[in-house]
Amino acid sequence: MEQLRQIVGALQIADVAAQVALNLRTDFADFHDFKPGDHQHKTLTTALDQLVTWSTALDTLRPASSSAAA
C-alpha cells in the first residue's frame, strides 16, 4: 500500500493517508454482523476529515457545471 501511495504522489494525485483497517475476527460478530471496535470511530473520523480537506481544496479547480452557472 505504501508503494502505491508513493506512485500516486509522484503522479500528483491527491490521496487520503488515513485508513480504516477492519479485521474479520475482531470487527464482525460471528463473521457476519458488523461490530467495529471503539478505536475505529477515531480512525474513520480522521480519514473523513482528510477527505473533506482534499475535496474542499480541490473544489476551486473543478470547472463550474452548467447548473451552477445558471
C-alpha positions in Angstrom: 0.0 0.0 0.0 2.8 2.4 0.9 4.4 1.9 -2.5 1.2 2.7 -4.3 0.9 5.9 -2.2 4.4 6.9 -3.4 3.4 6.3 -7.0 0.2 8.2 -6.6 2.1 11.1 -5.0 4.6 11.2 -7.9 1.6 11.4 -10.3 0.3 14.4 -8.2 -2.9 12.6 -7.4 -4.5 13.6 -4.1 -4.7 10.7 -1.6 -6.0 10.3 1.9 -3.3 8.9 4.2 -5.5 7.7 7.0 -7.1 4.3 6.5 -9.6 2.2 8.4 -8.4 -1.4 8.7 -11.1 -3.9 9.5 -10.5 -7.3 10.9 -12.9 -10.1 10.2 -12.3 -11.7 13.6 -12.5 -8.6 15.8 -14.8 -6.2 13.9 -17.5 -8.7 12.9 -19.6 -10.7 15.3 -19.9 -14.3 14.1 -18.0 -13.3 11.0 -21.2 -11.6 9.7 -22.6 -8.7 11.9 -20.5 -5.6 11.7 -19.4 -4.6 15.2 -16.4 -2.2 14.9 -14.2 -1.5 17.9 -14.3 1.9 19.6 -10.9 2.7 18.0 -12.4 2.6 14.5 -14.5 5.7 15.1 -11.4 7.9 15.6 -9.7 6.4 12.6 -12.8 6.8 10.4 -13.2 10.4 11.6 -9.5 11.1 10.7 -9.9 9.6 7.2 -13.1 11.5 6.5 -11.6 14.8 7.8 -8.7 14.3 5.3 -11.1 13.5 2.5 -13.2 16.6 3.2 -10.0 18.7 3.4 -8.8 17.5 -0.1 -12.3 17.8 -1.6 -12.6 21.4 -0.3 -9.1 22.3 -1.6 -9.7 20.8 -5.0 -13.2 22.4 -5.4 -11.7 25.6 -6.7 -10.0 23.6 -9.6 -13.3 22.0 -10.8 -15.0 23.6 -13.7 -18.3 25.2 -13.0 -21.2 23.0 -14.0 -23.9 24.3 -16.3 -26.5 24.1 -13.4 -24.2 26.1 -11.1 -23.7 28.8 -13.7 -27.4 29.3 -14.3 
